[in-house]
Amino acid sequence: MAILIDTPMWPNHGTLWSHLVSDASLDELHAFALGNGVPERAFDLDHYDVPARLHDDLVAAGAHPVTNRELVVRLRDSGLRITAAERHPH
């Protein structure tokens, strides 16, 4: 079980953003986020969006830095990933 974070590379609101996920459970993810000051409103179905300014602090707290590709693969393999089709049903 691990908390994973990708490199801040997603631009929005004047900063870059990372994705914070668990490869085991949403409960683990929520507990880590809550314990490290990530606001609940940053949760987006299967991940938290976190600004670049928090990246190093989250890594220091135990999040494992991974590439964007590894994050997606491990999230998918965990069964927790919400696909684009599920996120935006027609």
Phi and psi restraints in degrees (range 20) as a CNS / XPLOR table:
assign (resid 1 and name C) (resid 2 and name N)
       (resid 2 and name CA) (resid 2 and name C) 1.0 -152.0 20.0 2
assign (resid 2 and name N) (resid 2 and name CA)
       (resid 2 and name C) (resid 3 and name N) 1.0 148.5 20.0 2
assign (resid 2 and name C) (resid 3 and name N)
       (resid 3 and name CA) (resid 3 and name C) 1.0 -94.6 20.0 2
assign (resid 3 and name N) (resid 3 and name CA)
       (resid 3 and name C) (resid 4 and name N) 1.0 131.1 20.0 2
assign (resid 3 and name C) (resid 4 and name N)
       (resid 4 and name CA) (resid 4 and name C) 1.0 -119.5 20.0 2
assign (resid 4 and name N) (resid 4 and name CA)
       (resid 4 and name C) (resid 5 and name N) 1.0 147.9 20.0 2
assign (resid 4 and name C) (resid 5 and name N)
       (resid 5 and name CA) (resid 5 and name C) 1.0 -140.0 20.0 2
assign (resid 5 and name N) (resid 5 and name CA)
       (resid 5 and name C) (resid 6 and name N) 1.0 134.1 20.0 2
assign (resid 5 and name C) (resid 6 and name N)
       (resid 6 and name CA) (resid 6 and name C) 1.0 -92.0 20.0 2
assign (resid 6 and name N) (resid 6 and name CA)
       (resid 6 and name C) (resid 7 and name N) 1.0 173.0 20.0 2
assign (resid 6 and name C) (resid 7 and name N)
       (resid 7 and name CA) (resid 7 and name C) 1.0 -67.7 20.0 2
assign (resid 7 and name N) (resid 7 and name CA)
       (resid 7 and name C) (resid 8 and name N) 1.0 136.0 20.0 2
assign (resid 7 and name C) (resid 8 and name N)
       (resid 8 and name CA) (resid 8 and name C) 1.0 -62.4 20.0 2
assign (resid 8 and name N) (resid 8 and name CA)
       (resid 8 and name C) (resid 9 and name N) 1.0 114.2 20.0 2
assign (resid 8 and name C) (resid 9 and name N)
       (resid 9 and name CA) (resid 9 and name C) 1.0 -149.7 20.0 2
assign (resid 9 and name N) (resid 9 and name CA)
       (resid 9 and name C) (resid 10 and name N) 1.0 2.6 20.0 2
assign (resid 9 and name C) (resid 10 and name N)
       (resid 10 and name CA) (resid 10 and name C) 1.0 -102.8 20.0 2
assign (resid 10 and name N) (resid 10 and name CA)
       (resid 10 and name C) (resid 11 and name N) 1.0 106.4 20.0 2
assign (resid 10 and name C) (resid 11 and name N)
       (resid 11 and name CA) (resid 11 and name C) 1.0 -76.4 20.0 2
assign (resid 11 and name N) (resid 11 and name CA)
       (resid 11 and name C) (resid 12 and name N) 1.0 138.1 20.0 2
assign (resid 11 and name C) (resid 12 and name N)
       (resid 12 and name CA) (resid 12 and name C) 1.0 -174.7 20.0 2
assign (resid 12 and name N) (resid 12 and name CA)
       (resid 12 and name C) (resid 13 and name N) 1.0 145.4 20.0 2
assign (resid 12 and name C) (resid 13 and name N)
       (resid 13 and name CA) (resid 13 and name C) 1.0 52.4 20.0 2
assign (resid 13 and name N) (resid 13 and name CA)
       (resid 13 and name C) (resid 14 and name N) 1.0 37.9 20.0 2
assign (resid 13 and name C) (resid 14 and name N)
       (resid 14 and name CA) (resid 14 and name C) 1.0 75.8 20.0 2
assign (resid 14 and name N) (resid 14 and name CA)
       (resid 14 and name C) (resid 15 and name N) 1.0 14.1 20.0 2
assign (resid 14 and name C) (resid 15 and name N)
       (resid 15 and name CA) (resid 15 and name C) 1.0 -145.9 20.0 2
assign (resid 15 and name N) (resid 15 and name CA)
       (resid 15 and name C) (resid 16 and name N) 1.0 177.0 20.0 2
assign (resid 15 and name C) (resid 16 and name N)
       (resid 16 and name CA) (resid 16 and name C) 1.0 -102.4 20.0 2
assign (resid 16 and name N) (resid 16 and name CA)
       (resid 16 and name C) (resid 17 and name N) 1.0 152.6 20.0 2
assign (resid 16 and name C) (resid 17 and name N)
       (resid 17 and name CA) (resid 17 and name C) 1.0 -126.3 20.0 2
assign (resid 17 and name N) (resid 17 and name CA)
       (resid 17 and name C) (resid 18 and name N) 1.0 150.3 20.0 2
assign (resid 17 and name C) (resid 18 and name N)
       (resid 18 and name CA) (resid 18 and name C) 1.0 -113.0 20.0 2
assign (resid 18 and name N) (resid 18 and name CA)
       (resid 18 and name C) (resid 19 and name N) 1.0 165.7 20.0 2
assign (resid 18 and name C) (resid 19 and name N)
       (resid 19 and name CA) (resid 19 and name C) 1.0 -111.2 20.0 2
assign (resid 19 and name N) (resid 19 and name CA)
       (resid 19 and name C) (resid 20 and name N) 1.0 134.4 20.0 2
assign (resid 19 and name C) (resid 20 and name N)
       (resid 20 and name CA) (resid 20 and name C) 1.0 -113.5 20.0 2
assign (resid 20 and name N) (resid 20 and name CA)
       (resid 20 and name C) (resid 21 and name N) 1.0 122.9 20.0 2
assign (resid 20 and name C) (resid 21 and name N)
       (resid 21 and name CA) (resid 21 and name C) 1.0 -136.8 20.0 2
assign (resid 21 and name N) (resid 21 and name CA)
       (resid 21 and name C) (resid 22 and name N) 1.0 167.4 20.0 2
assign (resid 21 and name C) (resid 22 and name N)
       (resid 22 and name CA) (resid 22 and name C) 1.0 -113.7 20.0 2
assign (resid 22 and name N) (resid 22 and name CA)
       (resid 22 and name C) (resid 23 and name N) 1.0 144.9 20.0 2
assign (resid 22 and name C) (resid 23 and name N)
       (resid 23 and name CA) (resid 23 and name C) 1.0 -96.7 20.0 2
assign (resid 23 and name N) (resid 23 and name CA)
       (resid 23 and name C) (resid 24 and name N) 1.0 14.0 20.0 2
assign (resid 23 and name C) (resid 24 and name N)
       (resid 24 and name CA) (resid 24 and name C) 1.0 -130.6 20.0 2
assign (resid 24 and name N) (resid 24 and name CA)
       (resid 24 and name C) (resid 25 and name N) 1.0 -49.1 20.0 2
assign (resid 24 and name C) (resid 25 and name N)
       (resid 25 and name CA) (resid 25 and name C) 1.0 -160.8 20.0 2
assign (resid 25 and name N) (resid 25 and name CA)
       (resid 25 and name C) (resid 26 and name N) 1.0 150.8 20.0 2
assign (resid 25 and name C) (resid 26 and name N)
       (resid 26 and name CA) (resid 26 and name C) 1.0 -68.2 20.0 2
assign (resid 26 and name N) (resid 26 and name CA)
       (resid 26 and name C) (resid 27 and name N) 1.0 -31.4 20.0 2
assign (resid 26 and name C) (resid 27 and name N)
       (resid 27 and name CA) (resid 27 and name C) 1.0 -60.6 20.0 2
assign (resid 27 and name N) (resid 27 and name CA)
       (resid 27 and name C) (resid 28 and name N) 1.0 -43.4 20.0 2
assign (resid 27 and name C) (resid 28 and name N)
       (resid 28 and name CA) (resid 28 and name C) 1.0 -61.7 20.0 2
assign (resid 28 and name N) (resid 28 and name CA)
       (resid 28 and name C) (resid 29 and name N) 1.0 -43.7 20.0 2
assign (resid 28 and name C) (resid 29 and name N)
       (resid 29 and name CA) (resid 29 and name C) 1.0 -62.1 20.0 2
assign (resid 29 and name N) (resid 29 and name CA)
       (resid 29 and name C) (resid 30 and name N) 1.0 -48.5 20.0 2
assign (resid 29 and name C) (resid 30 and name N)
       (resid 30 and name CA) (resid 30 and name C) 1.0 -62.4 20.0 2
assign (resid 30 and name N) (resid 30 and name CA)
       (resid 30 and name C) (resid 31 and name N) 1.0 -41.5 20.0 2
assign (resid 30 and name C) (resid 31 and name N)
       (resid 31 and name CA) (resid 31 and name C) 1.0 -63.2 20.0 2
assign (resid 31 and name N) (resid 31 and name CA)
       (resid 31 and name C) (resid 32 and name N) 1.0 -43.6 20.0 2
assign (resid 31 and name C) (resid 32 and name N)
       (resid 32 and name CA) (resid 32 and name C) 1.0 -63.8 20.0 2
assign (resid 32 and name N) (resid 32 and name CA)
       (resid 32 and name C) (resid 33 and name N) 1.0 -46.7 20.0 2
assign (resid 32 and name C) (resid 33 and name N)
       (resid 33 and name CA) (resid 33 and name C) 1.0 -61.0 20.0 2
assign (resid 33 and name N) (resid 33 and name CA)
       (resid 33 and name C) (resid 34 and name N) 1.0 -49.1 20.0 2
assign (resid 33 and name C) (resid 34 and name N)
       (resid 34 and name CA) (resid 34 and name C) 1.0 -59.3 20.0 2
assign (resid 34 and name N) (resid 34 and name CA)
       (resid 34 and name C) (resid 35 and name N) 1.0 -42.6 20.0 2
assign (resid 34 and name C) (resid 35 and name N)
       (resid 35 and name CA) (resid 35 and name C) 1.0 -70.3 20.0 2
assign (resid 35 and name N) (resid 35 and name CA)
       (resid 35 and name C) (resid 36 and name N) 1.0 -11.4 20.0 2
assign (resid 35 and name C) (resid 36 and name N)
       (resid 36 and name CA) (resid 36 and name C) 1.0 -123.3 20.0 2
assign (resid 36 and name N) (resid 36 and name CA)
       (resid 36 and name C) (resid 37 and name N) 1.0 21.7 20.0 2
assign (resid 36 and name C) (resid 37 and name N)
       (resid 37 and name CA) (resid 37 and name C) 1.0 75.0 20.0 2
assign (resid 37 and name N) (resid 37 and name CA)
       (resid 37 and name C) (resid 38 and name N) 1.0 17.0 20.0 2
assign (resid 37 and name C) (resid 38 and name N)
       (resid 38 and name CA) (resid 38 and name C) 1.0 -82.8 20.0 2
assign (resid 38 and name N) (resid 38 and name CA)
       (resid 38 and name C) (resid 39 and name N) 1.0 122.6 20.0 2
assign (resid 38 and name C) (resid 39 and name N)
       (resid 39 and name CA) (resid 39 and name C) 1.0 -66.5 20.0 2
assign (resid 39 and name N) (resid 39 and name CA)
       (resid 39 and name C) (resid 40 and name N) 1.0 144.4 20.0 2
assign (resid 39 and name C) (resid 40 and name N)
       (resid 40 and name CA) (resid 40 and name C) 1.0 -56.3 20.0 2
assign (resid 40 and name N) (resid 40 and name CA)
       (resid 40 and name C) (resid 41 and name N) 1.0 -35.0 20.0 2
assign (resid 40 and name C) (resid 41 and name N)
       (resid 41 and name CA) (resid 41 and name C) 1.0 -65.0 20.0 2
assign (resid 41 and name N) (resid 41 and name CA)
       (resid 41 and name C) (resid 42 and name N) 1.0 -13.2 20.0 2
assign (resid 41 and name C) (resid 42 and name N)
       (resid 42 and name CA) (resid 42 and name C) 1.0 -80.9 20.0 2
assign (resid 42 and name N) (resid 42 and name CA)
       (resid 42 and name C) (resid 43 and name N) 1.0 -5.7 20.0 2
assign (resid 42 and name C) (resid 43 and name N)
       (resid 43 and name CA) (resid 43 and name C) 1.0 -77.9 20.0 2
assign (resid 43 and name N) (resid 43 and name CA)
       (resid 43 and name C) (resid 44 and name N) 1.0 133.8 20.0 2
assign (resid 43 and name C) (resid 44 and name N)
       (resid 44 and name CA) (resid 44 and name C) 1.0 -131.6 20.0 2
assign (resid 44 and name N) (resid 44 and name CA)
       (resid 44 and name C) (resid 45 and name N) 1.0 72.3 20.0 2
assign (resid 44 and name C) (resid 45 and name N)
       (resid 45 and name CA) (resid 45 and name C) 1.0 68.8 20.0 2
assign (resid 45 and name N) (resid 45 and name CA)
       (resid 45 and name C) (resid 46 and name N) 1.0 -44.8 20.0 2
assign (resid 45 and name C) (resid 46 and name N)
       (resid 46 and name CA) (resid 46 and name C) 1.0 -139.7 20.0 2
assign (resid 46 and name N) (resid 46 and name CA)
       (resid 46 and name C) (resid 47 and name N) 1.0 2.7 20.0 2
assign (resid 46 and name C) (resid 47 and name N)
       (resid 47 and name CA) (resid 47 and name C) 1.0 -156.2 20.0 2
assign (resid 47 and name N) (resid 47 and name CA)
       (resid 47 and name C) (resid 48 and name N) 1.0 164.9 20.0 2
assign (resid 47 and name C) (resid 48 and name N)
       (resid 48 and name CA) (resid 48 and name C) 1.0 -106.0 20.0 2
assign (resid 48 and name N) (resid 48 and name CA)
       (resid 48 and name C) (resid 49 and name N) 1.0 137.8 20.0 2
assign (resid 48 and name C) (resid 49 and name N)
       (resid 49 and name CA) (resid 49 and name C) 1.0 -89.5 20.0 2
assign (resid 49 and name N) (resid 49 and name CA)
       (resid 49 and name C) (resid 50 and name N) 1.0 123.5 20.0 2
assign (resid 49 and name C) (resid 50 and name N)
       (resid 50 and name CA) (resid 50 and name C) 1.0 -126.9 20.0 2
assign (resid 50 and name N) (resid 50 and name CA)
       (resid 50 and name C) (resid 51 and name N) 1.0 137.3 20.0 2
assign (resid 50 and name C) (resid 51 and name N)
       (resid 51 and name CA) (resid 51 and name C) 1.0 -69.6 20.0 2
assign (resid 51 and name N) (resid 51 and name CA)
       (resid 51 and name C) (resid 52 and name N) 1.0 154.4 20.0 2
assign (resid 51 and name C) (resid 52 and name N)
       (resid 52 and name CA) (resid 52 and name C) 1.0 -53.6 20.0 2
assign (resid 52 and name N) (resid 52 and name CA)
       (resid 52 and name C) (resid 53 and name N) 1.0 -33.6 20.0 2
assign (resid 52 and name C) (resid 53 and name N)
       (resid 53 and name CA) (resid 53 and name C) 1.0 -62.4 20.0 2
assign (resid 53 and name N) (resid 53 and name CA)
       (resid 53 and name C) (resid 54 and name N) 1.0 -20.3 20.0 2
assign (resid 53 and name C) (resid 54 and name N)
       (resid 54 and name CA) (resid 54 and name C) 1.0 -94.8 20.0 2
assign (resid 54 and name N) (resid 54 and name CA)
       (resid 54 and name C) (resid 55 and name N) 1.0 -11.6 20.0 2
assign (resid 54 and name C) (resid 55 and name N)
       (resid 55 and name CA) (resid 55 and name C) 1.0 -53.9 20.0 2
assign (resid 55 and name N) (resid 55 and name CA)
       (resid 55 and name C) (resid 56 and name N) 1.0 -55.3 20.0 2
assign (resid 55 and name C) (resid 56 and name N)
       (resid 56 and name CA) (resid 56 and name C) 1.0 -63.7 20.0 2
assign (resid 56 and name N) (resid 56 and name CA)
       (resid 56 and name C) (resid 57 and name N) 1.0 -37.1 20.0 2
assign (resid 56 and name C) (resid 57 and name N)
       (resid 57 and name CA) (resid 57 and name C) 1.0 -65.2 20.0 2
assign (resid 57 and name N) (resid 57 and name CA)
       (resid 57 and name C) (resid 58 and name N) 1.0 -39.2 20.0 2
assign (resid 57 and name C) (resid 58 and name N)
       (resid 58 and name CA) (resid 58 and name C) 1.0 -69.6 20.0 2
assign (resid 58 and name N) (resid 58 and name CA)
       (resid 58 and name C) (resid 59 and name N) 1.0 -36.4 20.0 2
assign (resid 58 and name C) (resid 59 and name N)
       (resid 59 and name CA) (resid 59 and name C) 1.0 -65.0 20.0 2
assign (resid 59 and name N) (resid 59 and name CA)
       (resid 59 and name C) (resid 60 and name N) 1.0 -44.2 20.0 2
assign (resid 59 and name C) (resid 60 and name N)
       (resid 60 and name CA) (resid 60 and name C) 1.0 -61.6 20.0 2
assign (resid 60 and name N) (resid 60 and name CA)
       (resid 60 and name C) (resid 61 and name N) 1.0 -29.0 20.0 2
assign (resid 60 and name C) (resid 61 and name N)
       (resid 61 and name CA) (resid 61 and name C) 1.0 -83.0 20.0 2
assign (resid 61 and name N) (resid 61 and name CA)
       (resid 61 and name C) (resid 62 and name N) 1.0 -6.2 20.0 2
assign (resid 61 and name C) (resid 62 and name N)
       (resid 62 and name CA) (resid 62 and name C) 1.0 124.5 20.0 2
assign (resid 62 and name N) (resid 62 and name CA)
       (resid 62 and name C) (resid 63 and name N) 1.0 -3.8 20.0 2
assign (resid 62 and name C) (resid 63 and name N)
       (resid 63 and name CA) (resid 63 and name C) 1.0 -69.9 20.0 2
assign (resid 63 and name N) (resid 63 and name CA)
       (resid 63 and name C) (resid 64 and name N) 1.0 138.6 20.0 2
assign (resid 63 and name C) (resid 64 and name N)
       (resid 64 and name CA) (resid 64 and name C) 1.0 -90.8 20.0 2
assign (resid 64 and name N) (resid 64 and name CA)
       (resid 64 and name C) (resid 65 and name N) 1.0 119.2 20.0 2
assign (resid 64 and name C) (resid 65 and name N)
       (resid 65 and name CA) (resid 65 and name C) 1.0 -71.5 20.0 2
assign (resid 65 and name N) (resid 65 and name CA)
       (resid 65 and name C) (resid 66 and name N) 1.0 130.8 20.0 2
assign (resid 65 and name C) (resid 66 and name N)
       (resid 66 and name CA) (resid 66 and name C) 1.0 -138.7 20.0 2
assign (resid 66 and name N) (resid 66 and name CA)
       (resid 66 and name C) (resid 67 and name N) 1.0 165.7 20.0 2
assign (resid 66 and name C) (resid 67 and name N)
       (resid 67 and name CA) (resid 67 and name C) 1.0 -72.2 20.0 2
assign (resid 67 and name N) (resid 67 and name CA)
       (resid 67 and name C) (resid 68 and name N) 1.0 162.1 20.0 2
assign (resid 67 and name C) (resid 68 and name N)
       (resid 68 and name CA) (resid 68 and name C) 1.0 -58.2 20.0 2
assign (resid 68 and name N) (resid 68 and name CA)
       (resid 68 and name C) (resid 69 and name N) 1.0 -42.6 20.0 2
assign (resid 68 and name C) (resid 69 and name N)
       (resid 69 and name CA) (resid 69 and name C) 1.0 -61.5 20.0 2
assign (resid 69 and name N) (resid 69 and name CA)
       (resid 69 and name C) (resid 70 and name N) 1.0 -47.3 20.0 2
assign (resid 69 and name C) (resid 70 and name N)
       (resid 70 and name CA) (resid 70 and name C) 1.0 -61.7 20.0 2
assign (resid 70 and name N) (resid 70 and name CA)
       (resid 70 and name C) (resid 71 and name N) 1.0 -39.8 20.0 2
assign (resid 70 and name C) (resid 71 and name N)
       (resid 71 and name CA) (resid 71 and name C) 1.0 -58.9 20.0 2
assign (resid 71 and name N) (resid 71 and name CA)
       (resid 71 and name C) (resid 72 and name N) 1.0 -47.4 20.0 2
assign (resid 71 and name C) (resid 72 and name N)
       (resid 72 and name CA) (resid 72 and name C) 1.0 -64.6 20.0 2
assign (resid 72 and name N) (resid 72 and name CA)
       (resid 72 and name C) (resid 73 and name N) 1.0 -44.0 20.0 2
assign (resid 72 and name C) (resid 73 and name N)
       (resid 73 and name CA) (resid 73 and name C) 1.0 -61.9 20.0 2
assign (resid 73 and name N) (resid 73 and name CA)
       (resid 73 and name C) (resid 74 and name N) 1.0 -46.2 20.0 2
assign (resid 73 and name C) (resid 74 and name N)
       (resid 74 and name CA) (resid 74 and name C) 1.0 -70.3 20.0 2
assign (resid 74 and name N) (resid 74 and name CA)
       (resid 74 and name C) (resid 75 and name N) 1.0 -34.7 20.0 2
assign (resid 74 and name C) (resid 75 and name N)
       (resid 75 and name CA) (resid 75 and name C) 1.0 -66.3 20.0 2
assign (resid 75 and name N) (resid 75 and name CA)
       (resid 75 and name C) (resid 76 and name N) 1.0 -44.2 20.0 2
assign (resid 75 and name C) (resid 76 and name N)
       (resid 76 and name CA) (resid 76 and name C) 1.0 -62.2 20.0 2
assign (resid 76 and name N) (resid 76 and name CA)
       (resid 76 and name C) (resid 77 and name N) 1.0 -46.5 20.0 2
assign (resid 76 and name C) (resid 77 and name N)
       (resid 77 and name CA) (resid 77 and name C) 1.0 -63.0 20.0 2
assign (resid 77 and name N) (resid 77 and name CA)
       (resid 77 and name C) (resid 78 and name N) 1.0 -26.6 20.0 2
assign (resid 77 and name C) (resid 78 and name N)
       (resid 78 and name CA) (resid 78 and name C) 1.0 -74.7 20.0 2
assign (resid 78 and name N) (resid 78 and name CA)
       (resid 78 and name C) (resid 79 and name N) 1.0 -17.4 20.0 2
assign (resid 78 and name C) (resid 79 and name N)
       (resid 79 and name CA) (resid 79 and name C) 1.0 85.2 20.0 2
assign (resid 79 and name N) (resid 79 and name CA)
       (resid 79 and name C) (resid 80 and name N) 1.0 3.5 20.0 2
assign (resid 79 and name C) (resid 80 and name N)
       (resid 80 and name CA) (resid 80 and name C) 1.0 -94.0 20.0 2
assign (resid 80 and name N) (resid 80 and name CA)
       (resid 80 and name C) (resid 81 and name N) 1.0 -11.6 20.0 2
assign (resid 80 and name C) (resid 81 and name N)
       (resid 81 and name CA) (resid 81 and name C) 1.0 -68.1 20.0 2
assign (resid 81 and name N) (resid 81 and name CA)
       (resid 81 and name C) (resid 82 and name N) 1.0 135.7 20.0 2
assign (resid 81 and name C) (resid 82 and name N)
       (resid 82 and name CA) (resid 82 and name C) 1.0 -100.4 20.0 2
assign (resid 82 and name N) (resid 82 and name CA)
       (resid 82 and name C) (resid 83 and name N) 1.0 119.8 20.0 2
assign (resid 82 and name C) (resid 83 and name N)
       (resid 83 and name CA) (resid 83 and name C) 1.0 -76.0 20.0 2
assign (resid 83 and name N) (resid 83 and name CA)
       (resid 83 and name C) (resid 84 and name N) 1.0 165.8 20.0 2
assign (resid 83 and name C) (resid 84 and name N)
       (resid 84 and name CA) (resid 84 and name C) 1.0 -59.5 20.0 2
assign (resid 84 and name N) (resid 84 and name CA)
       (resid 84 and name C) (resid 85 and name N) 1.0 -38.8 20.0 2
assign (resid 84 and name C) (resid 85 and name N)
       (resid 85 and name CA) (resid 85 and name C) 1.0 -63.7 20.0 2
assign (resid 85 and name N) (resid 85 and name CA)
       (resid 85 and name C) (resid 86 and name N) 1.0 -39.3 20.0 2
assign (resid 85 and name C) (resid 86 and name N)
       (resid 86 and name CA) (resid 86 and name C) 1.0 -72.7 20.0 2
assign (resid 86 and name N) (resid 86 and name CA)
       (resid 86 and name C) (resid 87 and name N) 1.0 -33.0 20.0 2
assign (resid 86 and name C) (resid 87 and name N)
       (resid 87 and name CA) (resid 87 and name C) 1.0 -70.8 20.0 2
assign (resid 87 and name N) (resid 87 and name CA)
       (resid 87 and name C) (resid 88 and name N) 1.0 -36.8 20.0 2
assign (resid 87 and name C) (resid 88 and name N)
       (resid 88 and name CA) (resid 88 and name C) 1.0 -130.8 20.0 2
assign (resid 88 and name N) (resid 88 and name CA)
       (resid 88 and name C) (resid 89 and name N) 1.0 69.8 20.0 2
assign (resid 88 and name C) (resid 89 and name N)
       (resid 89 and name CA) (resid 89 and name C) 1.0 -67.6 20.0 2
assign (resid 89 and name N) (resid 89 and name CA)
       (resid 89 and name C) (resid 90 and name N) 1.0 147.6 20.0 2
